[in-house]
């Protein structure tokens, strides 16, 4: 079994375990590995423009807000913007701050015909620790994966 098949198979099992209605659930390192192995894969960062500017960006990610700051009003053009930037046949990996908005984005994309939709668990910043701080317990950034400060 090839590396990509192994990673995707694990992600698909993980999604079934949590009853996620999209193709799979990836850990950040798995998402990064897939991006290296299969360059046609798209990483879609659904965080707000404010988060991208203030917290950091993932180089090469497609940036489409799921909701806008302030107020976290849903982006009614999300699917239209996704269709303009990501082919429905591509592996589409969705990431946000901690994995919740990307979970919802992956569901919406799946329902819109993106059969290869995966959620990146832990997100960019991971969960809060005992001191209510992020970037300590998991997440793309804490795991040392490529990112840049805006």
N, C-alpha and C positions, 0 to 999 in steps of 0.2 A: 504494500500500500504506500503510495506517495505521501510526502509530508503534508501537502495541502489537503489531500483526501482525509488523512488522519486528523488534522486539526478541525476540518469542517464536520467530520463525523462526530467528534467529541462535542463540538458546539451544538450540533443537532440534537444529540442525546440530552445535553444540558437544558436546551429549550423545552424539550418534552417533559423533563423532570419538573420544570417550573410552570408548565402549561402555557408557555408563550406561543402565541399564534403566528409567529414568524419562523423563518427557516432555522435560525440558530442563535446561540448566545456565546459570545467570545470573551475571553480574558484579554486585557490590553496587549500582552506579549503575543498572544495568538493572532490578534488583528494585525499587529506590526509585521509578524512573520508572513502572513498572507499578502500584505501589501508589497513585501520584498519578493515573494515567489511569483505572484500574479499581478503584474503592474497595471492591468486593465481594471483591477478592483478599485472601487471608489470609497474613500472614507468621507462620510458626510457629517460634519460637525454642526450640530443643531443648537449650540449655545447662542446666547444673545450677542449682538455686536459689542455691547459693553463688556461682557466676559472675555471676548476675543481680544479686545483692546487692553483691558486692565489685567487679565490673568495670564494670557498667552495663547498662542496659536500652534496648530500642528501643521508643519510644512506640507504643502500639496493637498490638504484637505479641501473638499468642497464645503463652503460655508453657507448654510441656509438656516435662518432662525426658525425654530419651532414656535417660539413666543418672543415678544419684544419687551425690553426693559425701558422704562419702569412699567409696572402694572402687570407684566407677564400676560399680555393680550395675545391670544393665539394668532399666528400668521395664517390668514385665510388663503394666502397664495403659496403656501408651502409645497403642495403637490405640483402646482404649475411650475414653480421654480425648480423643483426636483426634476421634472420631466424635461426642462430646458437644459439641464446640466448633466444628467445621469441617464444612460441608456437602461431600459427596463431589463435587458439581458445581462447587465453587469452584476457582479457581486457587489452589494451595497451594504457597507458597514456603517452603522449610525452610532455616534458618540455625543455625549453632553457632559455636564459637570459630574454627575454621579450615576448615571444609567437610567434615570426615570423618564426624562423627556425623550431620550433616544429610544427607549422601549416603546413609547407612544408613536414616535416617528416611524419606527420599524413596522408597527402594526398598520399604520396608515399607508405606508409604502406597499406592504404586502397586499392590502385590500385594493390598492390601485394597480396591481399587476406586477410588482417587483418581487418575483418569486425567490430571488437570492438575497433577501433582506436579513441582516444579522444585527443584533444589538451588542454593543461593546459594554460589558458589565464593568462596574467600578467607575466608568467615565474618565474624564480628564483629571479630576481632583480627588476621586475616591470618597469614602464615607468619612464622617466626622469622628475624631477620636474622643477620649474621655474629657478633654479640655475644649471640645467643640471646634477643633481645628481640622481642616482638610489638608490634603497633600502629605498625609502620614500613613493612613490606612488604605493602601491600594491606589489605583488610578494610574493613568497614562504617565503623568508627570513624575509621581513618586517612584514609579518603576524604572525611571531613567530612560524612557523612550524619547525620541526627538521632538522638541518643541522649541518655540522661540518667543521671547518677550516682545510685545508690540511696542 
